[in-house]
Amino acid sequence: MEFTKESIGQFLEEEIYNKALPQDKEIYKKILSFLDLTTLEGADNTDKVVALCKKARSYNKTNPSIPNVAAVCVYPTLVKTASQTLADDDISIASVAGAFPSGQSPLQLRLEEVKYAINQGADEIDMVISRGKFLEGDYAFLEEEVMKHKAVCGDVHLKVILETGELDSAENIYRASKIAIGAGADFIKTSTGKIQPAATLEAAYVMLHAIKENYEETGKIIGFKPAGGISEPEEAIKYYHLVKKILGEQWLDKKYFRIGASRLADKVYAKIT
């Protein structure tokens, strides 16, 4: 596929920016259920993660008609804490792993970190690709690293972070998406949230078309996760409708659509209540 700034911009203007997007409570309930409630800071500790986990399960306990978030996402060293705190809840434990956020470690060490996170109780792994290798044209390495991460993950879901803000062009985002999907990604994810720009609707547009093309070719559903800088409900709504427009209703399920956020959940909850 070919992408131009003009064609992407025109689509977003017509379908997202210039439309009165529905913003009812039922949509916000769905968005809450898609959230990966995240803390990825150097100061993270046991108390902070326990508090985050209690927050993650509080929405449904406050009102049974309101869903809880999909997952809590933490560093590998805090997976066990999250897993123990949420042992009786239907909330997944996601862990960044594989030299997050840079990917700048030897591949074997990155895989060992993934193994560690899984052994600690992670249900999902959010890995990051080696952007440096990709940008110098070593596409075979991207394929290898995703394949090896997926081999370690087995049935554990693998989300592959492209860090689209460092990939320079729509063509690179599309190529990286296609390689990651072909190598075994269960999800493709925009960003680590550690650089700017993080998630953008422009990058999402390209990634969603790569997912759509793969589905049309194989019948396999690959998930999508925008993350980084999505802190307002009105912004989350745009991603919701973009996914619906390009991929359809089938993707509007936490099995296939997540939003990574640290500040969004309470604001979405306020829209529901």
N, C-alpha and C positions, 0 to 999 in steps of 0.2 A: 504494500500500500504506500501511497505518497501523501505526505502531509505538508501543508504550507501554513504559515502564521495566519494568512488571510482566510483560508478555508476553515481553520479551527476557530478563529475569532468570529467569523460569520455564523457558524453553527452555535457557538455559545451565546452570541447576542440574540439570535432568533429563538433558541430553545430554553435558555436559562435566564439571561439578564433582562430580556424584554418581555418575559412572561410573568403573569401573576401566579407564582407557584403555590399550590395548596399547602397550608401550614396548620392542619388540624391536629387535635390531640392524638388521634390514632397513628398518624405519621410520626409524631414525636415519641410515642411509645415504642414504635419500631426502631427509631434511631437510638433510643436509650438501650434497647436490646442488642444493638450492633456494636456498642462501644467496647473497646479494649481500654479499660481504665489503667492509666500508665504512670509510673514514676521511674525515671531513669536519670538520677542525679548522683553525684559523688557523695553527697551527704545522706543518701538512703541508708536506713538502718532497720533493725527489727521493729521498733516501736512505730516507725513511719509506715512500714508495710502492713503491720497488723491493723493500723488505723485505716489504711487504704482498703484493705479487705473488708473491714466492718462497714465502711462506706459503700463498697460495691454491692453488698447484700442488703443494704438498708432500704432500698427503694421498694422492693417487694414486701419486706416486713412491715413497712409503714402502711402500704396499701396493696393488698393481694392482686388487684387488677392492673398494677403497674409492674412491668418486667424488671428483672435485674439486668445489669450489664452482662455482656457476653464473656468477658475475661478480665483478669488482672495481669498486667505485663510488668515484669521486674527483671533485675539482673540475676544471673545464675546463682550467686551466693545467697539470694533471698527467696529463691523458689521454694525451699523447704518450709520456710516461715509462712509463705502464702498458701502452700498446699495444706499445711496443718490447720491454718486458720479457716480455710474454706472447705474443709474435708466433708462437711455435710451439705454443701451448697452446689447447685448446678451452675457453677461459674468456672470456666476453664482457667488454667494457670499457663500463661505465656511467658516465655523467657527470650530476651535477646541473647544471642550467642554467636560465636565465630568472629571474635575481635570487633564487636560492635563498639563505636560506630564507624571505624575507619576500614576494617577488613585488612589492615596492614600487619598481619602476622602470618607465619608459615601455615600452610593449609592443614598440616597434621595437628598442629596445636589448636587450631580453630575447631577441628572435628572433635578433639578431646574435650573442649569446653562444651560442645553440644552434647556429648555423651554425659558429661557431668550434670548438666541442666536436666536432662531426661531422667537420670538416676535420682535426682533430687525431687522429682515429681512433676516436671513440666509436661503439659498436654500439647503444647504448641511451641515451635521454635521460630523466632524471627531472626533470620540471618541477613547479613549485608554482603553485597557483591564487592569484588575488588575493582573499584572504578578505575584505578590506575592501569591495571592490566587491560581492561576493556577499552579505555581511551587510547592505548597504544596499539590497539588492533588485535590483541590476543583473545579472540572470541572463544577459542578452544578452551582456554583456562576458565572462563565463565561457565561454560557447559560442564567442565570437569568439577568445579567447586560445588555447583548446585547438585549435580548427580551424587557426589560423595556426601554432601550434607543430607540429601534425601535418603541415601542408603543407611546412614547412621540413624536418621529419624524413624525409618520404618513406617509404622502406622501413626506416629506423632505428626501432626500437621506442620508443614514447612511453609512459612511465609518468607518470600524473597524480597528484600528491600533493595530497590534499584538506586536510591538516592538521586532522583531525577534532576535535582538542582545542580548536580555536577556532571550531567551527561551531555550538556551543551546544545542538543538539538532534538527535535521531534523524531528524526530518523534514528538517532542513537537510542532514544527511549523505546521506540518500537522494536529495534533490533534486540535490545537487552530483554525486553518483555518476551519476545518470541523464543529467545535462547533459554531463558529461565523456565518458561512453560514447557518447552520441549525436553528440558533436563529433569523435570519432575516436580516443579513448584506446585504446591496446592493453592497458594495465593501469590499474587504479586502485590507489592506494597510500594508506595511512592517514596517515603523518606524516613530518615532517622529522627528528624526533628532537631538535629544538631547543627544544621547549616541553613542558610537562606539562599534562594527560595526553598521552602519545604514543599508541602502539598500545594499543587495548583490544579485548577480545573483543566488547564491546557494539557498538562501531563496526564491527568486522569483520562481525558478524551482519547489520547493515543493508546494508553494501556488498555482501556476498555475495548477499543477496536481490535487490539491484538488478542484479547480474550474471546471476543465475538468470532473472529476469524478462526481461531483454534476450535471453538465449539462447532462451527459450521463444518470444519474438516474432520473432526474426530468424535463429536458428540459428548466430549468431556467438559464438565463445568469447572472452571478455575476461578477461585475467589479473588476479590479485589479489596485492598485496604489503603485508603488515603490516610496519612498521618503527618503531623507536624503543623502547628499553627492553626488548627481548626478549633477555635475556642468559642464561637458564637453559634447558636441554633440556626440562625439564618444562613450561615455558611454551610453547615451540615445538610440543610435542606437542599441546597444546590447539588451537592454530591449525590444525595438520595435520588433526585429527579434525573440527574445525568445518567446514573446507573440504570434507572428504570427506562429512560429513553433509548439508550444504546443496547442494553442487554435484556430488558424486560422484567416482568414481575418475578420470574423464577429466581432471580438473583437477590431479591429483597428478603433475605433470610440470613441469620447470623452464620449459617454454614458457609455462605458465599460472599458476604459483605460485612466488613468491619470498618470502624473508624477509630483510629488511635488518637487518644486525647487525655489530657490531664485536668483540664479546666472546664470541659464541656458538660459533664454529666449533670451537675446541679442546675445549670441554666436550662437544660432540656427538661429536667424534672419540674422546674418552675413553670414551664410552658404547659405541662400536663395537668398540674394541680391548680 
